[in-house]
């Protein structure tokens, strides 16, 4: 069984669908973003906001329609306490996690450069402590904690 983070849209959703097509049961983890938080911010186009605001039910429905097994759960990976719960949920639904896909990102439109816009014309803001902490909590700390939990459970069950 696989645990895929950031799986409500984009690469994470495509990965979950591909794994399920290979016969792997999948737990799709995601965090919805409230588009109202970024209303009028050109760094968050309306279409992107809609994608990030939805849950993973549409992806789960597609997987099930094609004969696969899938469940979804919302989890904020910026909180270190989310990790154990994801593995517990996966194991309760499908058994031990054998594949871990760290796809979630806490991306924010910030920069170290003085530029006000990126190459696509999206507005940028300077990196600050809050944006740094959010980005690194989701993109660095969460994958490290997920890998550590994956390894602990793998060793504990005597898997090879």
SULZIFEN-V277395 format. One record per run of one state. SS is the DSSP state (hx for helix, st for strand, lp for the rest). FROM is the first residue (numbers start at 1). LEN is the number of residues. If there is no record, write none. Layout:
BEGIN
ss->SS from->FROM len->LEN
ss->SS from->FROM len->LEN
END
This chain:
BEGIN
ss->lp from->1 len->1
ss->st from->2 len->3
ss->lp from->5 len->5
ss->hx from->10 len->12
ss->lp from->22 len->4
ss->st from->26 len->5
ss->lp from->31 len->4
ss->hx from->35 len->4
ss->lp from->39 len->7
ss->hx from->46 len->8
ss->lp from->54 len->3
ss->hx from->57 len->9
ss->lp from->66 len->4
ss->st from->70 len->5
ss->lp from->75 len->7
ss->hx from->82 len->13
ss->lp from->95 len->4
ss->st from->99 len->3
ss->lp from->102 len->8
ss->st from->110 len->2
ss->lp from->112 len->5
ss->st from->117 len->1
ss->lp from->118 len->5
ss->st from->123 len->1
ss->lp from->124 len->1
ss->st from->125 len->2
ss->lp from->127 len->2
ss->hx from->129 len->28
ss->lp from->157 len->4
END
